[in-house]
Amino acid sequence: MLTYVKQIWNSKDLRNRIGFTILMILAYRFIAHITVPGADMEALKAIQNRNELLQVFSLLTGGSSENFSIVLMGISPYINASIIMQLLTVISPKLESLSKEGESGRRKINTWTRWLTFPLAFLQSYGMILLLNSQAQLPILSSTSDPAVMLPVMLSISAGTVLLVWLGEQITENGVGNGISMIIFASIISQIPATIGQNLFLAQNDESRLIPFIAIVLLTIILMVIVVLVNEGQRRVPVTYAGHGVKGKNGQSFLPIRINQAGMIPIIFAVALMSFPGILAQFLVNANSQWLQDFGSTLTTLFSPNNFSYLVFYFLLVVAFTFFYVSITFNPDEIADSIQKRGGYIPGIRPGKQTTDYLQHISNRLTLFGSFFLGIIAILPLLLQFVFSSASVGSVTLLISGAGIIIIVGVVLELIRQINAMLVMHDYKKFY
C-alpha cells in the first residue's frame, strides 16, 4: 500500500491531478452550504425530520436540500438531460449517426446536453420549491406566487446546477475520474459521518437502536463486497481471428459481456418514476375537491417508502428499466458484424445471424441476473427498515442507500483503473 502511494506521489502529473480533484470537491462542498437568501431554515429543518422522501433526496444531493442551497437540485437535472439525449440518440437517426462520428460527435451531443440541463433545472427547481413549501407549517419563502420572489431563487438554483456541471467537466479534463460521478460520490460520502453520528447518539439514549445499526453497518460492508464482485463479473465469449496469431496461426481473444451492463442507470430511472406519484400526492392532498384529496391520500399510502407495495413497484421498475436500457446500449447485430469484418468468429457458431442470436441469448441471461441483483440491492435497505419496524427491534437511518452503494463502488473501481493507467504511462515516459 505504501509503495502504491509512493508511486502516485512520484508522478508529478498524477499528483497534480489528484490535488486539483480534491480542490474542486472542496469547492463543491463549500457551495453546497451557501443558502438561498430569504429562506426560513427553521421551517425547512422541520420538514426534513418528518419527510423520508426528502431525506433520501438530501442524501443524493449531499445535504443541499437541508441547507436550501443554491445547488438544491444537485447534478440531477444534468443526469436527466443525459438520459433524455441517450434515448433520443436511439430514436433519432441524425443523433445516432452523430454519436458514431467519434470524439467530435460526442462533443456536440455533450454541448446539447448542457444546453438542455438549464431549462430542466429551472423547471425542477420550481417543483421542488413548491413541494418544500407545501410541506412546511411556516412558509420557507415569503411568497411562492410572486414572480419577483420566485424567479431570482429559481435562477440561482439553476445557475448552481450549471456551476456543478462545469466543476465536473473541470475534474474530468484536469483531474482524475469522471467529474460528474465524483461529485455524486462526494455527495453520498459527505452524509455518512453525520448519519453514523446521529445513529450513535440515538443508541446512547435507546440501546435497542444499537442492534439494527450494527446490522446495517455490517450488511453495508457485505453488500459493497458483493457489488464489487458482480460489477467485475463478466462472461468472456471466446473469439477466434483467422491468421492474427503468431506465425500465421489463428489468434484467440475474448468478448467480455458484463453481468451488470446497465450500472446505476435503471435505479435512477426507477427512483425518478417512483418519486413522481409521491410529489403529485403532496399537491393533491391540499386540493379543494374531496375526491382529489382522497386520491392524493391513496397515492401517499401506496408510494410511501414504509409501504410494502412501494418495494414491489420499485423492484419491478428496476428490473424493467434494466432490460430496457441494455436493449438500447447492447447491439448484438453491430458486434457480430464487427467480429465478422475483422475476420473473427465464435467457435462452434456460424457468422451472421447465428452469432447475433448467440450473443443476444447470453446478454438476456446475464441481464436477467443483473436486473434481479440491481432490484434486490435497491430495495434491500428499505426492506430492512420495514423488517426492523415490524419486529419492533428499532429503526435507524440508512447508512448508504442501495443506489449509493452501486455509485460508490463504480466510482472507486473506475478511479483505481484510471490511476493505474496513468502510473503505467508515467513509467513508459521514463524510457523517452
Buried (B, 14 or more C-beta within 10 A) or exposed (E): EEEEEEBBEEBEEBEEBBEBBBEBBEEBBEBBBBBBEEBBEEBBEBBBEEBBBBBBBBBBBBBBBBBBBBBBBBBBBBBBBBBBBBBBBBEEEEBEEBBEEEEEBEEBBEEBBBEBBBEBBBEBBBEBBBBBBBBBEEBBBEEBEEEEBBEEBBBBBBBBBBBBBEBBBBBBEEBBBBBBBBBBBBBBBBBBEEBBEEBEEBBEEEEEBBBBBEBBBEBBEEBBEBBBEBBEBBBEBEBBBEEBEEEEEBBEBEBEBBBBBBBBBBBBBBBBBBBEBBBBBBBBBEEEEEEBBEBBEEBBEBBBBEBEEBBEBBBEBBBBBBBBBBBEEBBBEEBBBEBEEEBBBBEEBEBEEBBBEBBBEBBBEBBEEBBBBBBBBBBBBBBBBBEBEEEEBBBBBBBBBBBBBBBBBBBBBBBEEBBEEBBEEBEEEEEE
